[in-house]
Amino acid sequence: MSDLSAPGTVRMATAQGRWVLLTAVLGSGMAMLDSTVVNVALPRIGADLNTSLATLQWTVNAYLLTLAALLLLGGALGDRYGRRRIFLIGMVWFAASSLLCGLAPNAAVLLTARALQGVGGALLTPGSLALIQAVFHPDERSRAVGAWSGLGGVATAAGPFLGGWLVDGPGWRWVFFLNVPVAAVCVPLAARHVPETRDPTAHGRFDVRGAVLGALALGAVTYALIAAPGRGTAPDVLLAAVAGVLLAVAFLRVERKDPDPMLPPWLFGLRQFTAVNAVTVCVYAAFGGFFFLTVLYLQVGAGYSAFVAGTALLPTTVLMLLLSARSGELAQRIGPRIPLTLGPLVCATGMLLMTRAGTDASYRTEVLPAVTVLGLGMVLLVAPLTATVLASVDVTHAGLASGVNNAAARASGLLAVAALPLLAGMGPEAYRSATAFAAGYRRSLVLCAVLLVIGAALAWFTLRPRIPEHGKAETTPTVRESEAREQESNVQEQHCRPQCSYHCGVSAPPLDPGTPQSAPPRTSGD
C-alpha cells in the first residue's frame, strides 16, 4: 500500500479518491439498507417464527439498543486505534451477525444476533464519514461529503424496493443475507485503497463504565415497556423499570465524575445544544414509532404486500433528496427557529392524516397525501436540525456534538418503539388482527403527533432566531475549553467541516465526526 496518497491529500478525481468514496458509501449504505428493509420484513418474521408483537419490537430494539449505547465509544475507538481498522472490524462483525440473523432458527437466536449486529453498527457507522473527513483534501471534503450523502440517499430510497422484493420473493432471511456480499466487496477495497488515520490527540482511557451503564439502563427500561402489555405489573417488569431508573441515575453520576466521560456534562451547559437535543428526542421518538408501526399496519391492517408497503413511504425519501439542500440554505438565511417549529407541525399534520387510512386503505387517496405532507415536514425539519446541532458548539467539538445527537435520536426511537404499543393499548397478539391493530395504530399516531407538537413548542421557545456564526458557538464552562478555542482560532477557517444538508436515513441524523486535525483533548465534566 506504499502507493497510497497521504491522508488529507487525496483528490476526488483520482482513482484512490473514487475507491475511498465507494468504500464509505458501501459501509454506510449497508447500515442504512438494514434499517429500512428490516421493518418491511417484520410481519413475515412474526408469522414464520410464530412470535408476539413484543418479539417484533425487540427485533428492532435489540439492534438500536447496542447501537445507541456504543456509538460514541465506537467513534472513540476509531480515533485511538485507527479509523480504517475499526471500520473494517465493524464491517466484518456486521456481516457475520447478519449471517447469523438470516440463519436464526428461532426468535431467541434472532434477537441475540440483532444485538450483535448493533455492536457492529456502532463500530461501522462513525467510521464511514470519518474516513472521508480524514482522507480527502480539505478543499474537496465538502464535495466528497455531498457525494457520500447523495449516494447514501440512493441506498435509502432503494431499501424499501429491495426489502419488499426480497420478502415477497426468496424470503425475509435474505434481508440479512444481503449484507454478506456487500461486506465481501467492501472489506478488500478498504484494506487496499484506504490509508489508516487516527487522532494524535486521543488520550486517556475509554469510558467503558459509562457505555455499560447506559446500555443496561436503556435495556432495563425497554424490557419493562415491552413486557408490560402482556405481563402487566409482574415483579420482573416492576424490577426492570426500577433498575432502569437507578442505572440511569448511576450513569449520570459516573459521567459527571469521570475525568474523560463518554457524555461530557459541560455540553448540556450550552443552552442551544441542550435545546436542539430536546427537540431531537421529541421528533425522532415520533419518527421511530411512526415508521415501525406504519410498515406493520400497511401489511397487517391495509392488506398491502411487503413490496407495496415498503415503497408506500418512498415519497418522504424522494422529497428529502430533492429539497433538503434548499431547506438547509433557507435555515442558514432565516435561522433555525422557524423551520424547527413549522417542520414538526407539518409532520404532525401528516401523521394525523394517516389516521384516515383504514383496512383496505386506498394508497392514492389515503396514504399518499399523508406521507407527502409528512415528507414536506421532514424537509423543513431535518437539515436545519443537523446544522443547528453542529453550529451549537465550537468547530473543534463538532464530532462529539453530532455523535451525542445521533445517539439521542436512536435512543429516543428505541424507547418510542417500546412504549407506543403499551400506551396505545396494543396486546401481544394485536398485530395478528387487522381490526385490533388498526385501533391501536390510530391511537399511536395521535401520540406521535403530540410528541411533534411538543418538539415544535420547544423549538419556538428555546432556540435562538439565528444559527451562531460558524466557529463562534456558546462558550463552554471550562477554562481549558476556551484555551483550546483560542489555540485553534487561526486554523478553523482552513479546517471547517462541511455540514451535511441531507439527512441520511430516517432513523437518525448523520454522524459528522468533525475535523480530526483540530480536535483538542476532551475535557473533564467537572
C-alpha positions as CSV (number, residue, x, y, z in Angstrom):
1,M,0.0,0.0,0.0
2,S,3.0,2.3,-0.4
3,D,1.5,3.9,-3.4
4,L,-1.4,5.3,-1.4
5,S,-1.6,9.1,-1.1
6,A,-1.1,10.5,2.4
7,P,-4.3,11.2,4.5
8,G,-5.6,14.7,3.9
9,T,-4.2,14.9,0.4
10,V,-6.5,12.6,-1.7
11,R,-8.5,14.2,-4.5
12,M,-11.9,13.1,-5.8
13,A,-10.7,12.9,-9.4
14,T,-8.0,10.2,-8.6
15,A,-8.6,6.5,-8.6
16,Q,-7.8,6.3,-4.9
17,G,-10.4,9.0,-4.2
18,R,-13.1,7.1,-6.1
19,W,-12.2,3.9,-4.2
20,V,-12.3,5.6,-0.8
21,L,-15.7,7.2,-1.6
22,L,-17.1,3.8,-2.8
23,T,-15.8,2.1,0.4
24,A,-17.5,4.7,2.6
25,V,-20.8,4.6,0.6
26,L,-20.9,0.8,0.8
27,G,-20.3,0.8,4.5
28,S,-22.9,3.4,5.4
29,G,-25.2,2.1,2.7
30,M,-25.2,-1.4,4.3
31,A,-26.3,0.1,7.6
32,M,-28.9,2.3,6.1
33,L,-30.3,-0.5,3.9
34,D,-30.6,-2.7,7.0
35,S,-32.6,-0.1,8.9
36,T,-35.1,0.3,6.1
37,V,-35.6,-3.3,5.0
38,V,-35.9,-5.0,8.4
39,N,-39.1,-3.1,9.2
40,V,-40.7,-4.4,6.0
41,A,-39.9,-8.0,7.0
42,L,-41.4,-7.9,10.5
43,P,-44.8,-9.4,9.7
44,R,-43.2,-12.3,7.8
45,I,-40.7,-12.8,10.7
46,G,-43.6,-12.9,13.1
47,A,-45.5,-15.4,11.1
48,D,-42.5,-17.6,10.3
49,L,-41.2,-17.8,13.9
50,N,-44.7,-17.6,15.5
51,T,-43.8,-14.6,17.7
52,S,-45.7,-11.9,19.5
53,L,-45.7,-8.2,18.9
54,A,-43.1,-7.9,21.7
55,T,-40.7,-10.0,19.8
56,L,-41.1,-7.8,16.7
57,Q,-40.4,-4.8,18.9
58,W,-37.2,-6.5,20.2
59,T,-36.2,-7.3,16.6
60,V,-35.9,-3.6,16.1
61,N,-34.8,-2.6,19.5
62,A,-32.1,-5.2,20.2
63,Y,-30.2,-3.6,17.3
64,L,-30.9,0.0,18.3
65,L,-30.1,-0.7,22.0
66,T,-26.5,-1.7,21.4
67,L,-26.0,0.8,18.6
68,A,-27.2,3.8,20.6
69,A,-25.2,2.7,23.7
70,L,-21.9,2.1,21.9
71,L,-22.0,4.6,19.1
72,L,-19.8,7.2,20.9
73,L,-17.4,4.5,22.1
74,G,-17.1,3.3,18.5
75,G,-16.1,6.7,17.4
76,A,-13.5,7.0,20.2
77,L,-12.0,3.6,19.3
78,G,-11.6,4.7,15.7
79,D,-9.8,7.9,16.8
80,R,-7.5,6.0,19.0
81,Y,-6.7,2.7,17.2
82,G,-7.3,3.8,13.6
83,R,-10.4,4.6,11.7
84,R,-9.8,2.2,8.9
85,R,-9.1,-0.7,11.4
86,I,-12.2,-0.1,13.4
87,F,-14.3,0.4,10.2
88,L,-13.1,-3.0,8.9
89,I,-13.7,-4.7,12.2
90,G,-17.2,-3.2,12.3
91,M,-17.9,-4.3,8.7
92,V,-16.8,-7.9,9.3
93,W,-18.7,-8.0,12.6
94,F,-21.9,-6.6,11.0
95,A,-21.7,-9.1,8.1
96,A,-21.2,-12.1,10.5
97,S,-24.0,-11.1,12.7
98,S,-26.2,-10.5,9.7
99,L,-25.5,-14.0,8.5
100,L,-26.5,-15.3,12.0
101,C,-29.7,-13.3,11.8
102,G,-30.5,-15.0,8.5
103,L,-29.8,-18.4,9.8
104,A,-31.7,-17.9,13.1
105,P,-33.9,-21.0,13.8
106,N,-35.9,-19.2,16.5
107,A,-36.6,-15.8,17.9
108,A,-34.0,-16.0,20.7
109,V,-31.2,-16.5,18.3
110,L,-32.5,-13.8,16.0
111,L,-32.7,-11.2,18.9
112,T,-29.2,-12.2,20.1
113,A,-27.8,-11.7,16.5
114,R,-29.6,-8.4,16.2
115,A,-27.9,-7.1,19.4
116,L,-24.6,-8.2,18.0
117,Q,-25.4,-6.5,14.7
118,G,-25.9,-3.3,16.7
119,V,-22.3,-3.6,18.1
120,G,-21.0,-3.9,14.6
121,G,-23.1,-0.9,13.5
122,A,-21.6,1.1,16.4
123,L,-18.1,0.4,15.1
124,L,-19.1,0.9,11.4
125,T,-21.3,4.0,11.4
126,P,-18.9,6.6,12.8
127,G,-16.1,5.3,10.6
128,S,-17.8,5.8,7.3
129,L,-17.9,9.6,7.2
130,A,-14.7,9.8,9.3
131,L,-12.8,8.1,6.5
132,I,-13.9,10.8,4.1
133,Q,-13.1,13.6,6.6
134,A,-9.6,12.3,7.3
135,V,-8.6,11.1,3.8
136,F,-9.7,13.8,1.4
137,H,-8.0,17.1,0.8
138,P,-9.7,19.9,2.8
139,D,-10.7,21.7,-0.4
140,E,-12.6,18.6,-1.6
141,R,-14.2,17.4,1.6
142,S,-17.4,19.3,1.1
143,R,-17.7,17.7,-2.4
144,A,-16.9,14.3,-1.1
145,V,-19.4,14.5,1.7
146,G,-22.0,15.7,-0.8
147,A,-21.4,12.7,-3.0
148,W,-21.5,10.4,0.0
149,S,-24.8,11.9,1.1
150,G,-26.3,11.7,-2.3
151,L,-25.3,8.1,-2.9
152,G,-26.4,7.2,0.6
153,G,-29.8,8.7,-0.3
154,V,-30.0,6.3,-3.3
155,A,-29.3,3.4,-1.0
156,T,-32.1,4.6,1.4
157,A,-34.5,5.0,-1.5
158,A,-33.7,1.6,-2.9
159,G,-34.1,-0.1,0.5
160,P,-37.9,-0.4,0.5
161,F,-38.0,-1.7,-3.1
162,L,-35.3,-4.2,-2.4
163,G,-36.6,-5.3,1.0
164,G,-40.1,-5.7,-0.2
165,W,-38.9,-7.7,-3.2
166,L,-36.8,-10.0,-1.1
167,V,-39.5,-10.6,1.5
168,D,-42.1,-11.4,-1.2
169,G,-39.6,-13.4,-3.2
170,P,-36.9,-15.5,-1.7
171,G,-38.0,-14.7,1.9
172,W,-37.2,-12.4,4.9
173,R,-33.9,-14.2,5.7
174,W,-32.4,-12.7,2.5
175,V,-32.9,-9.2,4.0
176,F,-30.0,-10.2,6.3
177,F,-28.0,-12.4,3.9
178,L,-27.8,-9.3,1.6
179,N,-25.2,-7.7,3.9
180,V,-22.7,-10.5,3.4
181,P,-21.8,-9.9,-0.3
182,V,-21.7,-6.2,0.3
183,A,-19.1,-6.7,3.1
184,A,-17.2,-9.2,0.9
185,V,-16.7,-6.3,-1.7
186,C,-16.1,-3.5,0.8
187,V,-13.5,-5.2,3.1
188,P,-10.8,-5.7,0.4
189,L,-11.5,-2.3,-1.1
190,A,-10.9,-0.6,2.3
191,A,-7.8,-2.7,3.0
192,R,-6.3,-1.9,-0.3
193,H,-7.2,1.7,-1.0
194,V,-8.0,3.5,2.3
195,P,-5.0,4.8,4.2
196,E,-5.0,4.5,8.0
197,T,-5.7,7.6,10.1
198,R,-6.1,8.3,13.7
199,D,-6.4,11.3,16.0
200,P,-2.9,12.0,17.5
201,T,-4.6,13.9,20.4
202,A,-6.7,10.9,21.5
203,H,-5.6,10.1,25.0
204,G,-6.8,8.6,28.3
205,R,-8.9,5.6,28.9
206,F,-12.3,4.7,27.3
207,D,-15.4,5.3,29.3
208,V,-16.5,1.6,29.3
209,R,-18.3,2.1,32.6
210,G,-20.5,4.8,31.1
211,A,-21.2,2.7,28.0
212,V,-22.2,-0.3,30.0
213,L,-24.4,1.6,32.4
214,G,-26.1,3.4,29.5
215,A,-26.8,0.2,27.7
216,L,-28.1,-1.5,30.9
217,A,-30.4,1.4,31.7
218,L,-31.8,1.5,28.2
219,G,-32.2,-2.2,28.2
220,A,-34.0,-2.4,31.5
221,V,-36.4,0.4,30.7
222,T,-37.1,-1.1,27.2
223,Y,-37.8,-4.5,28.7
224,A,-40.3,-3.1,31.2
225,L,-42.1,-1.1,28.5
226,I,-42.3,-4.0,26.0
227,A,-43.2,-6.6,28.6
228,A,-45.9,-4.5,30.3
229,P,-48.8,-5.1,27.8
230,G,-48.6,-8.8,28.3
231,R,-47.4,-9.1,31.9
232,G,-48.8,-6.0,33.5
233,T,-47.2,-5.2,36.8
234,A,-45.5,-8.6,37.2
235,P,-42.5,-8.5,39.7
236,D,-39.9,-8.8,36.9
237,V,-41.5,-5.9,35.0
238,L,-41.5,-3.6,38.0
239,L,-38.0,-4.7,38.9
240,A,-36.7,-3.9,35.4
241,A,-38.4,-0.4,35.5
242,V,-36.9,0.5,38.9
243,A,-33.5,-0.9,37.9
244,G,-33.6,1.1,34.6
245,V,-34.2,4.4,36.5
246,L,-31.5,3.6,39.1
247,L,-29.0,2.7,36.4
248,A,-29.8,5.9,34.5
249,V,-29.0,7.9,37.7
250,A,-25.8,5.9,38.1
251,F,-24.8,6.7,34.5
252,L,-25.3,10.4,35.0
253,R,-23.2,10.3,38.2
254,V,-20.4,8.4,36.5
255,E,-20.4,10.8,33.6
256,R,-20.3,13.8,36.0
257,K,-17.3,12.4,37.9
258,D,-15.3,10.6,35.2
259,P,-12.2,12.6,34.0
260,D,-12.8,11.5,30.4
261,P,-16.6,10.9,30.1
262,M,-18.3,9.5,27.1
263,L,-21.0,12.2,27.5
264,P,-19.3,15.3,28.9
265,P,-21.7,17.2,31.2
266,W,-20.4,20.6,30.1
267,L,-22.1,20.1,26.7
268,F,-25.5,20.4,28.4
269,G,-24.4,23.7,29.9
270,L,-24.8,25.1,26.4
271,R,-28.3,26.4,26.0
272,Q,-28.6,26.0,22.2
273,F,-27.1,22.4,22.3
274,T,-29.5,21.3,25.1
275,A,-32.5,22.8,23.4
276,V,-31.9,21.3,20.0
277,N,-31.3,17.9,21.5
278,A,-34.6,18.1,23.4
279,V,-36.2,18.8,20.0
280,T,-34.3,15.8,18.6
281,V,-35.6,13.5,21.3
282,C,-39.3,14.5,20.6
283,V,-39.2,14.4,16.8
284,Y,-37.1,11.2,16.5
285,A,-39.3,9.4,19.0
286,A,-42.3,10.3,16.8
287,F,-40.4,9.2,13.7
288,G,-39.2,5.9,15.2
289,G,-42.7,4.9,16.4
290,F,-44.4,6.0,13.2
291,F,-42.2,4.1,10.7
292,F,-42.1,1.0,12.9
293,L,-45.9,0.8,13.2
294,T,-46.8,2.1,9.8
295,V,-45.0,-0.5,7.8
296,L,-46.6,-3.1,10.0
297,Y,-50.0,-1.6,9.6
298,L,-49.9,-1.3,5.9
299,Q,-49.4,-5.1,5.7
300,V,-51.5,-6.3,8.7
301,G,-54.3,-3.7,8.5
302,A,-54.4,-2.5,4.9
303,G,-53.5,-5.8,3.3
304,Y,-50.6,-4.5,1.3
305,S,-47.8,-6.8,0.1
306,A,-44.4,-6.3,1.6
307,F,-43.2,-4.7,-1.6
308,V,-46.1,-2.2,-1.7
309,A,-45.8,-1.5,2.0
310,G,-42.1,-0.9,1.7
311,T,-42.5,1.5,-1.2
312,A,-45.6,3.3,0.2
313,L,-43.3,5.6,2.2
314,L,-41.0,6.4,-0.6
315,P,-42.3,9.9,-1.2
316,T,-40.7,11.0,2.1
317,T,-37.3,9.9,0.9
318,V,-37.7,11.4,-2.6
319,L,-38.8,14.8,-1.2
320,M,-35.8,14.9,1.1
321,L,-33.4,14.0,-1.7
322,L,-34.8,16.8,-3.9
323,L,-35.4,19.6,-1.3
324,S,-33.2,19.1,1.8
325,A,-30.3,21.1,0.4
326,R,-32.6,24.1,-0.3
327,S,-34.1,23.7,3.2
328,G,-30.6,23.9,4.7
329,E,-29.9,27.0,2.7
330,L,-33.1,28.6,3.9
331,A,-32.3,27.9,7.5
332,Q,-28.9,29.5,7.1
333,R,-30.6,32.7,5.9
334,I,-33.5,32.9,8.4
335,G,-32.2,30.9,11.4
336,P,-33.4,27.5,12.8
337,R,-36.3,28.5,15.0
338,I,-38.9,28.9,12.2
339,P,-38.0,25.7,10.3
340,L,-37.7,23.7,13.5
341,T,-41.1,24.9,14.6
342,L,-43.0,24.6,11.4
343,G,-41.4,21.3,10.4
344,P,-42.7,19.2,13.3
345,L,-46.1,20.8,13.0
346,V,-46.3,19.8,9.3
347,C,-45.1,16.3,10.2
348,A,-47.8,16.1,12.9
349,T,-50.4,17.0,10.3
350,G,-49.2,14.2,8.0
351,M,-49.4,11.7,10.8
352,L,-52.9,12.8,11.7
353,L,-53.9,12.5,8.0
354,M,-52.7,8.9,8.2
355,T,-55.4,8.1,10.8
356,R,-57.9,8.2,7.8
357,A,-56.3,5.0,6.4
358,G,-58.5,2.2,7.4
359,T,-58.4,-1.5,6.4
360,D,-58.2,-1.9,2.7
361,A,-56.9,1.7,2.5
362,S,-56.5,3.3,-0.9
363,Y,-53.0,4.4,-1.4
364,R,-53.8,7.3,-3.8
365,T,-56.5,8.9,-1.6
366,E,-55.5,8.0,2.0
367,V,-51.8,7.0,2.3
368,L,-50.1,9.2,-0.4
369,P,-51.4,12.5,0.8
370,A,-50.4,11.7,4.4
371,V,-46.8,10.6,3.6
372,T,-46.4,13.6,1.2
373,V,-47.3,16.0,3.9
374,L,-45.0,14.1,6.3
375,G,-42.2,14.3,3.8
376,L,-42.6,18.1,3.4
377,G,-42.4,18.5,7.1
378,M,-39.2,16.4,7.3
379,V,-37.7,18.5,4.5
380,L,-38.3,21.6,6.7
381,L,-37.0,19.9,9.8
382,V,-34.1,17.5,9.3
383,A,-31.4,19.5,7.6
384,P,-31.8,22.6,9.9
385,L,-31.8,20.3,12.9
386,T,-28.5,18.8,11.9
387,A,-26.9,22.1,11.1
388,T,-28.1,23.6,14.4
389,V,-26.5,20.8,16.3
390,L,-23.2,21.3,14.6
391,A,-23.4,25.1,15.0
392,S,-24.2,25.0,18.7
393,V,-20.7,24.0,19.7
394,D,-17.2,25.1,18.7
395,V,-16.0,23.5,15.5
396,T,-13.4,21.5,17.4
397,H,-16.2,19.6,19.1
398,A,-18.5,19.1,16.1
399,G,-17.8,15.4,16.1
400,L,-18.7,15.0,19.7
401,A,-21.8,17.1,19.4
402,S,-23.0,15.2,16.3
403,G,-22.3,11.8,18.0
404,V,-24.3,12.8,21.1
405,N,-27.2,14.0,18.9
406,N,-27.1,10.8,16.8
407,A,-27.2,8.6,20.0
408,A,-30.0,10.7,21.4
409,A,-32.0,10.2,18.2
410,R,-31.5,6.5,18.2
411,A,-32.3,6.1,21.9
412,S,-35.5,8.1,21.6
413,G,-36.6,5.9,18.6
414,L,-35.8,2.8,20.7
415,L,-37.9,4.0,23.6
416,A,-40.8,5.0,21.3
417,V,-40.9,1.6,19.6
418,A,-41.0,0.0,23.1
419,A,-43.6,2.5,24.6
420,L,-46.1,3.2,21.9
421,P,-47.8,-0.2,21.8
422,L,-48.2,-0.1,25.6
423,L,-49.6,3.5,25.6
424,A,-51.9,2.7,22.6
425,G,-53.3,-0.4,24.3
426,M,-51.9,-3.0,21.9
427,G,-51.8,-6.5,23.3
428,P,-49.1,-9.1,22.5
429,E,-51.2,-10.6,19.6
430,A,-52.6,-7.3,18.3
431,Y,-50.7,-7.5,15.0
432,R,-52.4,-10.7,14.1
433,S,-55.8,-8.9,13.9
434,A,-56.4,-6.2,11.4
435,T,-59.2,-4.6,13.4
436,A,-57.3,-4.6,16.7
437,F,-54.1,-3.4,15.2
438,A,-55.9,-0.6,13.3
439,A,-57.4,0.8,16.5
440,G,-54.1,0.8,18.4
441,Y,-52.3,2.2,15.3
442,R,-54.6,5.3,15.2
443,R,-54.0,6.0,18.9
444,S,-50.3,5.7,18.3
445,L,-50.4,8.2,15.5
446,V,-52.1,10.7,17.8
447,L,-49.4,10.2,20.4
448,C,-46.7,10.7,17.8
449,A,-48.4,13.9,16.7
450,V,-48.4,15.1,20.3
451,L,-44.7,14.5,20.6
452,L,-44.1,16.5,17.4
453,V,-46.2,19.4,18.7
454,I,-44.1,19.4,21.9
455,G,-40.9,19.4,19.8
456,A,-42.3,22.4,17.9
457,A,-43.1,24.3,21.1
458,L,-39.6,23.6,22.5
459,A,-38.0,24.9,19.3
460,W,-40.0,28.1,19.3
461,F,-39.4,28.9,23.0
462,T,-35.8,27.7,23.4
463,L,-33.9,28.2,20.2
464,R,-32.3,31.5,19.1
465,P,-33.7,33.0,15.9
466,R,-30.4,32.6,14.0
467,I,-27.7,29.9,13.9
468,P,-24.5,31.1,15.5
469,E,-21.7,32.0,13.1
470,H,-19.6,29.0,12.3
471,G,-16.9,28.5,14.9
472,K,-18.4,31.0,17.3
473,A,-20.7,28.9,19.4
474,E,-21.6,29.4,23.0
475,T,-18.6,29.5,25.4
476,T,-18.2,26.3,27.3
477,P,-18.0,26.5,31.1
478,T,-14.3,25.4,31.3
479,V,-11.1,27.4,31.0
480,R,-9.5,24.6,29.1
481,E,-12.2,24.8,26.5
482,S,-11.6,28.5,26.0
483,E,-7.9,27.9,25.6
484,A,-8.5,25.2,23.0
485,R,-10.7,27.5,21.0
486,E,-8.1,30.3,21.2
487,Q,-5.3,27.9,20.0
488,E,-7.4,26.8,17.0
489,S,-8.7,30.2,16.0
490,N,-6.1,30.7,13.4
491,V,-6.8,27.4,11.6
492,Q,-10.5,26.9,12.0
493,E,-11.3,28.5,8.7
494,Q,-9.0,26.1,6.9
495,H,-10.4,23.0,8.6
496,C,-14.1,23.8,8.8
497,R,-16.1,20.6,8.5
498,P,-18.7,20.6,5.7
499,Q,-22.2,20.4,7.1
500,C,-24.4,17.6,5.6
501,S,-27.7,19.2,4.4
502,Y,-29.1,15.8,3.5
503,H,-30.5,13.5,6.2
504,C,-29.0,10.1,5.7
505,G,-32.0,7.8,6.5
506,V,-35.0,8.4,8.7
507,S,-33.7,6.6,11.8
508,A,-31.1,9.2,12.9
509,P,-29.3,12.3,11.8
510,P,-26.0,11.9,10.0
511,L,-22.9,11.4,12.2
512,D,-20.3,14.0,11.3
513,P,-17.0,13.3,13.1
514,G,-15.7,16.8,12.6
515,T,-12.2,17.7,11.6
516,P,-9.7,15.3,13.1
517,Q,-6.8,17.6,12.7
518,S,-8.2,20.2,15.0
519,A,-9.9,18.2,17.7
520,P,-8.5,19.0,21.2
521,P,-8.3,16.6,24.1
522,R,-11.7,16.0,25.7
523,T,-12.2,17.8,29.0
524,S,-13.5,16.7,32.3
525,G,-17.1,17.2,33.2
526,D,-16.1,18.9,36.5
